[in-house]
Amino acid sequence: MHLVPPDHRDSRPAAERHRARLLRYVHRYASGDTHRAEDIVQETMLRAWLTADELDQHGDQRLQAWLYRVARNLAIDAHRRDRAIPMGLLTDDTAQQAHGAPDMAEAVATRDMLARALARLSPEHRTVVAHIHLHDRSRAETARVEGVPQGTVKSRNHYALEALRRALDAA
C-alpha cells in the first residue's frame, strides 16, 4: 500500500478527484458509449466548477453524492433526448409503424410528398378524403356531416384518390 505524505496530497480540485470513478459510473448509463459518458462527466465537472464555492462547504461525501446525482440526471436527460421524435413529423399511428421502418428520411419525404399532393386538391375533395380515410367515417356519415348526397361523397372521394395517385406517380 502506498501512502501519500500529508504535504504531497492531491492538489486537484475536489470534484476532479472523483472523475475516474464518476466516469465508470456514468459509462453504465451511457450504454457503453465512452464518448457519451465523457461528455456527461465533462458537463458534470463544469457544473461542479460553477458551484464550487457552495459545494466546498459541505465536505467530500456530500460533494460525491452531488456529482453522482447530477451525472445520473444528465445521463437520463441524454437518453430521453435520443428517444424523442420531433413533433409534427409523425402521427401516433405512423410513429408506431416507424419503429420497424429502415429509413426514417424516406418516411418523412413520403409524408411531405403526400401533404403536397393533398394541398393541390380542392377543399371539398380534401375534406371528403379526410373524413373517409383519416377519420374512418362511412360515406353516409360523411354525407350527413358535409350536408351533401352520398353520391357526391362517393364521386369526390373517387376523383380525389385519382388525383392523389397521379400526383404521387409524377413525384
Secondary structure, 3 states (H helix, E strand, C coil): CCCCCHHHCCCCCCHHHHHHHHHHHHHHHCCCCHHHHHHHHHHHHHHHHHCHHHHHCCCHHHHHHHHHHHHHHHHHHHHHHHHCCCCCCCCHHHHHHHCCCCCHHHHHHHHHHHHHHHHHCCHHHHHHHHHHHHCCCCHHHHHHHHCCCHHHHHHHHHHHHHHHHHHHHHC
